[in-house]
């Protein structure tokens, strides 16, 4: 079973309305928009409003922890995106990327992130790119060249979103001798 499938099962077990790509996108967007977001708040955004926040399945807790390590670790160069595997159809892979981009934009919006005009030129460009990705026509991607482009987009988002987070929430050393940054 792939990581994507395990996370989908965990999401299904709590009645989440999102797939793994969208769920991770919401998490990323929440952190970019408002800084460190509580795990239970993130889970609360993935389920019906009238539902109580359920116990968090291990796979979702692990996804959250891994993400936190990536954005707070001093040695990370990008995010590990949770997208359909290369074994999935090209259409499914594009749908995952679209869902991820939509999730990031949603998470940013619910945290009332800084207005677009207040962002750096680079951050505005990333948001424009996310908007373009969120509107991709999943039926238009059909060739191996498109698959290569898809991989390039994933690599770009992996690093661009981490850089954007660090621009909006610069790390501050905890204390002298600390090996981790907040």
Secondary structure as the mmCIF struct_conf table of DSSP 4:
data_model
#
loop_
_struct_conf.conf_type_id
_struct_conf.id
_struct_conf.beg_label_comp_id
_struct_conf.beg_label_asym_id
_struct_conf.beg_label_seq_id
_struct_conf.end_label_comp_id
_struct_conf.end_label_asym_id
_struct_conf.end_label_seq_id
HELX_RH_AL_P HELX_RH_AL_P1 UNK A 3 UNK A 13
TURN_TY1_P TURN_TY1_P1 UNK A 14 UNK A 15
BEND BEND1 UNK A 17 UNK A 18
HELX_RH_AL_P HELX_RH_AL_P2 UNK A 20 UNK A 34
BEND BEND2 UNK A 35 UNK A 36
HELX_RH_AL_P HELX_RH_AL_P3 UNK A 39 UNK A 46
BEND BEND3 UNK A 47 UNK A 47
TURN_TY1_P TURN_TY1_P2 UNK A 49 UNK A 50
BEND BEND4 UNK A 51 UNK A 51
HELX_LH_PP_P HELX_LH_PP_P1 UNK A 52 UNK A 57
HELX_RH_AL_P HELX_RH_AL_P4 UNK A 58 UNK A 72
TURN_TY1_P TURN_TY1_P3 UNK A 74 UNK A 75
BEND BEND5 UNK A 78 UNK A 78
TURN_TY1_P TURN_TY1_P4 UNK A 86 UNK A 87
BEND BEND6 UNK A 88 UNK A 88
HELX_RH_AL_P HELX_RH_AL_P5 UNK A 90 UNK A 110
TURN_TY1_P TURN_TY1_P5 UNK A 111 UNK A 112
HELX_LH_PP_P HELX_LH_PP_P2 UNK A 113 UNK A 115
HELX_RH_3T_P HELX_RH_3T_P1 UNK A 116 UNK A 118
BEND BEND7 UNK A 119 UNK A 119
HELX_RH_AL_P HELX_RH_AL_P6 UNK A 121 UNK A 134
TURN_TY1_P TURN_TY1_P6 UNK A 135 UNK A 135
HELX_RH_3T_P HELX_RH_3T_P2 UNK A 138 UNK A 140
BEND BEND8 UNK A 143 UNK A 143
HELX_RH_AL_P HELX_RH_AL_P7 UNK A 144 UNK A 168
BEND BEND9 UNK A 169 UNK A 169
STRN STRN1 UNK A 173 UNK A 173
BEND BEND10 UNK A 175 UNK A 175
TURN_TY1_P TURN_TY1_P7 UNK A 176 UNK A 177
BEND BEND11 UNK A 179 UNK A 179
STRN STRN2 UNK A 181 UNK A 181
#
